[in-house]
Amino acid sequence: MTQKRILVSSAAGLLACSLLAQTAPPEASRYGFRPETLAVEPYLAERAGALAAVLGFDSWPRPAELYGAPAVGRLLFDEPARFSEEVRSCTTVRFGQEPWDHCVWSWKPGAGKRERSAPDSLDLEIIVTPSSRAAQEFLLTTLADNMMDTATLVKLYGEAPKPAGLGDVAVLVESRDGQDVRLSFTRANLVFRLRGYGALSDEVLPLARRLDERLLSQQLLPLDQLRSQQAKPRPPG
């Protein structure tokens, strides 16, 4: 009887350990980062956690203000004629159980403005989220979601320029020849991701600053009004 009790107790202990292993927080917790608003696979959460550590996630400002996405159009540029009409598409990203807007705009050089045979382009993503914490979690996980090994990822973004005065958090990555420029930043509850390639790579930072300025000039929104705006078309800017 004693031996049987020992076996039952051991089996229960093994089962408890197994359940704890399944419900334990992702490895990212060792970096002090745990996604609160996004459902993230453990491996991606761990990589995002490594980035959180090197980028100082714990000290990032988290304003309570909420904004809707700013209007986007060629009028954002100093030389609108330099660009073709934008192409826009929208999907959604889930934060908790709610879908939130994720829209993409793309431009090419305008007619007669193709300066190179390379596929010159400028792309902009705007993601609306329910909070600054949600925006920052989305930023970290998207930066981590690639094929680079974690050590290279941490080195790249740890050493990347952080443009002063842009958003709450900003990270800029540029190829050695300057032909591929990628910039990600958050401002309050919005995430902006830009990529300029070839002849339009020099437009990335000016466009980011203009979007940030335009956002700050907008009226703040209560959460229920921000929710009601999701998936509704917005006029071009």
DRENKEMI-290087 format. One record per residue (C-alpha): residue number from 1; x, y, z. Coordinates in steps of 0.001 Angstrom, whole numbers, plus 524288, in hexadecimal, padded with zeros to 5 digits. Layout:
N
[NUM [X Y Z]]
...
//
This chain:
237
[1 [80000 80000 80000]]
[2 [80AF3 80951 8036B]]
[3 [811B3 806AB 7F67B]]
[4 [80501 808EB 7EF2F]]
[5 [80333 8161C 7F5ED]]
[6 [81107 819F4 7F243]]
[7 [80E7F 81690 7E400]]
[8 [801BF 81E3A 7E3D4]]
[9 [80851 829D1 7EA6F]]
[10 [81387 82974 7E09E]]
[11 [80A28 828DB 7D524]]
[12 [8028F 83469 7DA87]]
[13 [80F2F 83BF5 7DC37]]
[14 [81344 8393D 7CE32]]
[15 [805E0 83D6B 7C948]]
[16 [806A1 84A10 7D127]]
[17 [81428 84CF5 7CB9A]]
[18 [80F09 84A76 7BDED]]
[19 [803A5 853C6 7BFEB]]
[20 [80C9D 85E2E 7C574]]
[21 [81584 85CE0 7B9B3]]
[22 [809EE 85EB7 7B095]]
[23 [80493 86A98 7B7BE]]
[24 [81165 87130 7BB3F]]
[25 [81364 87EB1 7B529]]
[26 [81BE8 87F4B 7A8F7]]
[27 [82A84 8805B 7A9E8]]
[28 [8292F 88EDB 7A757]]
[29 [825EE 89078 7B5BE]]
[30 [83441 88EDB 7B903]]
[31 [83677 89B9A 7B1B6]]
[32 [82BD1 8A27C 7B987]]
[33 [82293 8A2A8 7ADD1]]
[34 [815CE 89B4A 7ACCD]]
[35 [80BA7 89E6E 7A249]]
[36 [7FF13 8A30C 7A8A9]]
[37 [7F6F5 8A6F9 79CD6]]
[38 [7FB90 89DE0 791EC]]
[39 [7FB00 88F29 79064]]
[40 [80927 88BF9 78D14]]
[41 [80FED 87EED 78B05]]
[42 [819FA 87C1D 795BC]]
[43 [8259A 87C72 78C60]]
[44 [821A6 889B6 786EB]]
[45 [81EC6 88EC1 7949F]]
[46 [82C71 88ACF 798C0]]
[47 [8328B 89225 78D4C]]
[48 [82A05 89DFD 79013]]
[49 [82E5C 89D16 79E2E]]
[50 [83C95 89D7B 79A26]]
[51 [839BC 8A9C3 79245]]
[52 [8321E 8AF8A 79DA4]]
[53 [83E16 8AE02 7A637]]
[54 [847A7 8B46F 79CD4]]
[55 [83E46 8BF6A 7990A]]
[56 [83A7D 8C2E8 7A707]]
[57 [82C2A 8BF20 7A5FF]]
[58 [829D9 8C0F9 7B496]]
[59 [82D34 8CF6C 7B3AB]]
[60 [82530 8D284 7A780]]
[61 [81AD2 8DD01 7A9AC]]
[62 [80CEA 8D7C8 7A952]]
[63 [803B7 8E33F 7A77F]]
[64 [7F545 8E13B 7AA1A]]
[65 [7F10B 8E9B5 79E84]]
[66 [7EA1E 8E31B 79327]]
[67 [7EA2D 8E763 784E4]]
[68 [7E3CE 8E2D7 7787B]]
[69 [7EC7A 8E06A 76CA7]]
[70 [7F01D 8ECD8 76547]]
[71 [7EBAA 8EEDB 75743]]
[72 [7F594 8EA50 74D38]]
[73 [7F7B7 8EF3F 73F6C]]
[74 [8017A 8F57F 73631]]
[75 [7FF47 902B4 73C98]]
[76 [807D7 8FDCE 7479D]]
[77 [8139A 8FF82 73EA1]]
[78 [81AF1 90BE7 73B07]]
[79 [81A77 907D9 72CB5]]
[80 [80DAE 90073 72AAA]]
[81 [81019 8FF68 71BFF]]
[82 [81C0A 8F711 71EEA]]
[83 [812DE 8EBEC 722A8]]
[84 [808D4 8E39B 71BF5]]
[85 [7FB7F 8E258 72253]]
[86 [7FC1A 8DA53 72EA5]]
[87 [7F720 8CC64 72F6B]]
[88 [7F02B 8C94C 73C27]]
[89 [7EBD5 8BC9A 7424E]]
[90 [7E6CE 8B9AB 74FEC]]
[91 [7E5D5 8ADCA 758A6]]
[92 [7E48F 8AC80 7675E]]
[93 [7ED07 8A854 772D3]]
[94 [7E6FC 8A271 77F07]]
[95 [7EA05 8A817 78C47]]
[96 [7E317 89F82 795F9]]
[97 [7D64A 89C02 78F5C]]
[98 [7D51A 8A89F 78797]]
[99 [7D942 8AB26 7797D]]
[100 [7E081 8B7EF 7771F]]
[101 [7E42E 8BE6E 76A56]]
[102 [7F0ED 8BB49 76378]]
[103 [7F223 8C2F5 756C0]]
[104 [7FCF7 8C366 74C9C]]
[105 [7FFE0 8CDDF 7426B]]
[106 [809B4 8CC8D 73755]]
[107 [80F34 8D66B 72DD2]]
[108 [817F1 8D5D7 721D8]]
[109 [81EC0 8E123 71B0E]]
[110 [8154A 8E90A 712CA]]
[111 [8152C 8E8CB 703F8]]
[112 [82221 8ED6B 6FE8D]]
[113 [82848 8ED1A 70C1B]]
[114 [82E51 8DF8B 70BFB]]
[115 [83C60 8E29F 70EEF]]
[116 [8413C 8D48C 70F34]]
[117 [83DA7 8C780 70967]]
[118 [83CC7 8C1DA 7173D]]
[119 [82F2F 8BFB8 71D1A]]
[120 [82EA4 8CCFA 723CD]]
[121 [823C7 8CD3F 72DCF]]
[122 [81EC3 8D31B 73A68]]
[123 [815FE 8CB4B 74376]]
[124 [80EC5 8CF98 74F9E]]
[125 [80789 8C778 759B6]]
[126 [7FEFA 8CD49 76452]]
[127 [7F9A8 8C49F 76F0E]]
[128 [7EF66 8C9D1 7785A]]
[129 [7EF84 8C362 785BB]]
[130 [7E7AD 8C520 7924F]]
[131 [7F318 8CA5C 79A83]]
[132 [80140 8CEB2 79A40]]
[133 [80513 8C1C1 7A0A6]]
[134 [7FE61 8BA60 7959E]]
[135 [80549 8C2C4 78B72]]
[136 [8128F 8C038 79190]]
[137 [8102A 8B19E 79298]]
[138 [80C74 8B155 78440]]
[139 [818BC 8B8EC 780C1]]
[140 [8219B 8AF78 78817]]
[141 [81B63 8A32D 782A8]]
[142 [81BB3 8A7F6 77497]]
[143 [82A09 8ABDF 775DF]]
[144 [82CDA 89E4D 77B38]]
[145 [82521 89700 770CD]]
[146 [82FA9 893DA 766BC]]
[147 [839E1 8899A 76349]]
[148 [84572 88FF6 76A4F]]
[149 [84B32 888A3 775BF]]
[150 [84855 88F25 782BA]]
[151 [85642 893D1 78520]]
[152 [856A6 89AB8 777E4]]
[153 [8491D 8A058 77A24]]
[154 [84CE7 8A60B 7874C]]
[155 [8598A 8ABBE 781EA]]
[156 [852BF 8B1D2 77626]]
[157 [84813 8B8D3 77DAC]]
[158 [85068 8BB9C 7899B]]
[159 [859E9 8C345 7811C]]
[160 [84FA3 8C92A 77802]]
[161 [84D5E 8D7EC 77851]]
[162 [841DC 8DC9E 78078]]
[163 [83D3B 8E939 779CE]]
[164 [83BA2 8F3AA 78437]]
[165 [82E6D 8FA16 785DF]]
[166 [8273F 8F00D 77D99]]
[167 [81BFE 8E933 7845F]]
[168 [81D4F 8E305 791C1]]
[169 [826A2 8D88A 78C93]]
[170 [82D6C 8D812 77F57]]
[171 [83769 8CF21 778E5]]
[172 [83DE1 8D14C 76BA2]]
[173 [84512 8C6E2 763CF]]
[174 [84C2D 8CA28 75727]]
[175 [853D3 8C1DA 74D98]]
[176 [8621C 8C55B 74B75]]
[177 [85F6D 8CB48 73E29]]
[178 [853D7 8D31A 74355]]
[179 [84AAB 8CD06 7396D]]
[180 [84239 8C5DA 74354]]
[181 [83D54 8CDD2 74EF7]]
[182 [833F3 8C876 75920]]
[183 [82E34 8D042 7643F]]
[184 [824D3 8CBE0 76EDB]]
[185 [81F23 8D48A 77955]]
[186 [813B6 8D59A 782AD]]
[187 [80C5E 8E186 78724]]
[188 [8024B 8DF03 791CC]]
[189 [7F9B2 8D3EB 78CCA]]
[190 [7FE5D 8D3F5 77E9F]]
[191 [80942 8CC86 777F5]]
[192 [80FB2 8D1C1 76B92]]
[193 [81891 8C96A 7631E]]
[194 [81F02 8CF3D 75708]]
[195 [827FE 8C9BF 74CB4]]
[196 [82E4F 8D15F 741B2]]
[197 [835C6 8CAAF 736E2]]
[198 [83E51 8D057 72C3B]]
[199 [83AF3 8DE03 7279E]]
[200 [8308B 8DFB7 7322F]]
[201 [838CD 8DB82 73DD5]]
[202 [83B7E 8E9B7 7415C]]
[203 [82CFD 8EC0F 743B5]]
[204 [82BDD 8E2FB 74F71]]
[205 [83003 8EBFB 75A7C]]
[206 [82942 8F85E 75554]]
[207 [81C94 8F0C5 75383]]
[208 [81D9B 8EB14 76137]]
[209 [81F7A 8F87C 76758]]
[210 [81429 8FE2D 75FC3]]
[211 [80B36 8F311 763D6]]
[212 [80F40 8F4DD 771F6]]
[213 [80C9A 9037D 77152]]
[214 [7FF72 90130 76AF2]]
[215 [7FBC5 8F745 77546]]
[216 [7FF07 90083 7806B]]
[217 [7F665 90AF8 77A69]]
[218 [7EA8B 90204 77ACF]]
[219 [7E00D 901BB 78524]]
[220 [7E170 8F764 78F9C]]
[221 [7D720 8ECB5 78FAC]]
[222 [7D09C 8E4F0 79A7C]]
[223 [7D24A 8D644 79911]]
[224 [7C42F 8D3A4 7951A]]
[225 [7C4F0 8DDA6 78A17]]
[226 [7D1EF 8D81A 78588]]
[227 [7CBC5 8CA93 78516]]
[228 [7C06D 8CFA1 77CF7]]
[229 [7C9C7 8D4F9 772B6]]
[230 [7CFE9 8C7E9 76F9D]]
[231 [7CE09 8C2C8 761C2]]
[232 [7C7C4 8CF7F 75D58]]
[233 [7CDB1 8D5F9 7512C]]
[234 [7D57E 8E250 75384]]
[235 [7D6C0 8ED7D 749B7]]
[236 [7E414 8EF38 74338]]
[237 [7ED11 8F9A0 7487F]]
//
